[in-house]
């Protein structure tokens, strides 16, 4: 009995694992604690207006029925959490029904190195909350931006965030609000993008190495979150030629059915893959027009992903066949888009514009692409309406997340009060049934 208790005590205080050589080794569990913050005092406006359908279709079509949109500005207290926040990464829908997204502080006074916030929005309560402030867990130095996709394990509520500037990996649980600083998997490197394959306990970071010195471009991080061990950090090496190449700094597509991780070569725009079974990289034959930038997050029935490059080219990507099929432009002559959401039946893709000038020029469209007809349709134009009616200038949208039933699309947006301070905002867009037929 005493022996059993001793074993249980060890398991409770240490993580015991087997490495590839068969040896047993122990990794201390990093210290952590529970973080709780008061809800933001945010006014949520609900609008339905024909003005949502007024904009430049740029050769596409415009919806016939205006959506209903819940909109709010995250007016974050600058004295407590610093200022000038923007929403730069993906948004995800958690298993608790809330949408999660990261914010970064780009104030000129700090050079963008100040605070970062993990946020959530509860559509049932119409409530915005702060989940974690980087300075609370990392100290005064903080972290300037959580630019990654906050992927959530649907069974446990765990997520991981990687730092854009300082490169610390943070573990957070959406139910317990418990957070841990896992340290820097690759000291000296910051990661422009990141995502977690929770099925295989692998965290991937991609980026430009050290943003302070602008050195180390094109690196890839592979980190084992179960064993708290860095498996790879550095420039990828093509297994076929033995030559290093530069991984595109925003490309991080995970195929959850096979475990393969995909990106592109920054120089040639050939697609690239990482095989976690062999810990090797391979440059593929498939080539696109520019860096890989956006993709659907699950594989279709035909074995393909929809992908966009950074200049707005649309492709279907068949990874097992090493094949891409060009499908045209995502809007007008092609716009920079950072995230795509796909309806459950695969019929529609939803996305927006992630660059300030095209966003304003085109009226700030939320775009629906019909994958069966290849028709692009604006379901709402946002910029003019919110400037006129709420004195808020939307400038770009990086993160969108679609409800499982396809009825609502959530977006975390960048913008500022007209002539005033920059604050991020959220939009929860109810898509009329007639526009989803």
Buried (B, 14 or more C-beta within 10 A) or exposed (E): EEEEEEEEEEEEEEBEBEEEEEEEEEEEEEEBEEBEBEEBEBEBBEBEBEBBBBBBBBEBEBBEBBBBBBBBBBBBEBEEBBBBBBBBBBBBBBEEEBBBBBBBBBBEEBEBBBBBBBBBBBBEEBBBBBBBBBBBBBEEEBBBBBBBBBBBBEEEBBBBBBBBBBBBBBBBBBEEBBBBBBEBBBEBBBBBBBBBBBEBBBBBBBBBBBBEEEEBBBBBBBBBBEBBBBBBBBBBBBBEEEEEBBBBBBBBBBBBEBBBBBBBBBEEBBBBBBBBEEEBBBBBEBEBEBBBBBBBBEBBEEBBBBBBBBBBBBBBBBBEEEBBEEBEBBBBEBBBBBBBBBBEEBBBBBBBBBBBEBBBBBBBBBBBBEBEEEEBBBBBBBBBBBBEEBEBBBBBBBBBBBBEEBBBBBBBBBBBBEEEEBBBBBBBBBBBEEBBE
